[in-house]
Amino acid sequence: MASQVLRRHVDSPTLDKQIQAQWIEPGDIFSLLLLVGGDVVQRAIAQQAGDPHLPTPVVFSFGWVAYAFLSLLSAVGDNLLMPSLPDLSCVVISTELGYVRTNQSWVLGRILRDFELSWMTQDARDGLAALLNRRKRPKASLCISVWEPRLGARPKVPKRDWVWWSGYVVLLVQLSLAAVAWGVWGDWPIFTITLGGSVLAFITASLPQWRRERWACRSETKKSFVICRGNGAQHALVIYGNGSGLDLEDLASTGEGSSTEPYTRFTMAALTAAWIVLLIAVIGAKHQTWFLVGIGAIGMMHTVFVAGKSRSPSAFGIHLSYREYILGDNVMASLKQTEEKYPGIGRSLKAVFFPGDLKNQEEVDFWEEMKRTEKERKSAIEGLQVPQTHAPQTALSLQVETKN
């Protein structure tokens, strides 16, 4: 009994010293934190990737080793580096034929998610607020915002906003902290680990596969599209085709039939091995490791911020110009006004918000009249069109007659 008490008395200071030493030099904590949070890193890269000229600024942080294995599995398994499912469930409607497609694009889901948070125009906000106050309800009728691709802008080339540039600023902060550990205490491994992790992070986030998956669609389409959450949605975004935008119907099915290039698989395997080497180096660091924890914490806070930050469509390479918003007293009124201004768009939305047969005869007559008017307009346009093969022949015959 006395020996047990003596043993506890001897062991207790040793345990205290171990805990104290861990708080002084937390050598194993940073290596453990590198293995958690891989999904956050993936979303941060998805937010930032795609610039054709500069490396993607996603900084060194916790979670990178976990993400390396996750990305390698994705490249070999489902052939995707981008998140396989969007954050927000929505549909994309091609107004030309009224096809409704369930969205699989992470980019389109983010654009719709960020609409009210970031890039909804002030006049639409004011109109929606006025209707809500007048009706005394938590939700108004359907608000339809009409946009069109910006002429002269390059699609698939994202705008470098302040969120994008902040990655380079955080990188400089991290390297500065590591340089302090080297310059004051002579611990050069801290700087080496930080620099190596930053280089690996930038290389991983700048693979061409990211850009290919982000915009897996055709360009310069004249088709118009509607993005909304489906029946019961508060907002619908109309992207009016003018021959300068992206084919959002293609983009909505971006996950189908995708495949990674062979070099992407080999590159991800090499990067995963490099991250494992870095993890071993982190485990071997025994001095001034609080600098590593601080550097990783700064990087993780920035990664979480970037992964969740709301942004405009230009940051995703979809450059839009605002036209107007349409808001009626009820959903049907909004659809009618839209159809009168933009033939075919209101009718394609009606199939989503009113999938069944209409019971109001006035509404039935309105949509039949709009359908008949649209057919007459198309017939008139087709009647005015002259086949291109006839024009040169007519001009040639006139020249011959003049000579004769």
Secondary structure, 3 states (H helix, E strand, C coil): CHHHHHHHHHHHHHHHHHHHHHHHCCHHHHHHHCCCCHHHHHHHHHHHCCCCCCCCCCCCCCCHHHHHHHHHHHHHCCCCCCCCCCCCCCEEEECCCCEEEECCCHHHHHHHHCHHHHHCCHHHHHHHHHHHHHHCCCCCCCEEEEEEECCCCCCCCCCCCHHHHHHHHHHHHHHHHHHHHHHHHCCHHHHHHHHHHHHHHHHHHCCHHHHHHHCCCCEEECCCEEEECCCCCCEEEEECCCCCEECHHHHHCCCCCCCCCHHHHHHHHHHHHHHHHHHHHHHHCCCCHHHHHHHHHHHHHHHHHHHHCCCCHHHHCCCEEEEEEEECCCHHHHHHHHHHHCCCHHHHHHHHHCCCCCCCHHHHHHHHHHHHHHHHHHHHHHHHCCCCCHHHHHHHHHHHHHHC
